[in-house]
Amino acid sequence: MEKKVYSVIVGTGSCVPSRRVLNSEFLDKTFFDGSGERLKKGNQETIDKLAEITGIRERRYLADDQVSSDVGFLAAEDALRSSGIDRETLDYIIVAHNVGDVRPGVVRSDFIPSLATRIKHKLRIANPRTVCYDIVFGCPGWLQGMIQADYYIRSGDCRRVMVIGSEALSRASDPHDRDSMIYADGAGATILEARESDAPVGILSHAARTDSFDHAFMLWLGRSNDPGHEGDELYIKMDGHKLYEYAVKTVPLVVKESVEKAGLGIGDIKKVLIHQANEKMDEAIVKRLFKLSGGVYRSEVMPMIISWLGNSSVATVPTLLDLILKGKLEDHALAPGDDIVFASVGAGMNINSVVYRLP
């Protein structure tokens, strides 16, 4: 059999910020709805309901002296250590984010130069052929970076690509919007490398879509819910109910497509590593996926970290992968030959899915 080139993960890294923010820290907040009316429910009831739906009990925030490119750099260093490769041999650094480097108290994005360029600078990579760029694709940004890297590698254009997801959503969340309790910060990184093999390995397939005709603005930037707020800052806003319905209906279709493109059945999939913004939504998505694919849902197929890390957007899935591969997530492990799925949904509305076989 003729050998083909596949994209294989040779290193992973993550940076989980040390600042823990418990649900109880939102008890003294003043919350308003989208029309500027103060919420009728008390904060304890609001917090308890959010925890029941999303599964979030705490989340992580950046330290005051950190921005996204800082934690992205730390995740990158971690991935380089785990890979053992020479950083000067990287052909691309792709960084996914949504709000850039936002400093505390200043709700203003900063991404000139790009976060990828900033991280390359922090890594002290001298090679001018290490090309850097950012990708803004909503929460699926890291995974879309992996898809792009796979195209580069399979084309023969390059051999090694680092893909980083780094986010500081806490810096762009409205403190007067109850949805602010969902958002978190962090970074995850992977290094993909070209590998010749006569048997399929690494990235086997992928699928993606953008539903912007009717669904482009289910996530957007808008003014604070506080009617007395006088600043011109823009914060992350979402239509949670419509987003839930869209995701549960559409994400399973994209994942099913990617699994079928790989020539596999849902029963072959060991784990589904899915973006985590809402525990109940993710469970509904994966259950529908198994139903559509004629399989039997198993709770152990979907490892979750949302209860203690919250929604760190582009950082969620690479962080989850890193924790599993390094034996840091109890009751979840992966072995050579295992087939897994990465999947995500987010602003755009964008969805993507990748099927990966561990070497």
Summary of the structure (lengths in Angstrom):
residues: 359
radius of gyration: 19.8
end to end distance: 18.0
largest distance: 69.0
contacts: 1275
relative contact order: 0.19
helix: 36%
strand: 26%
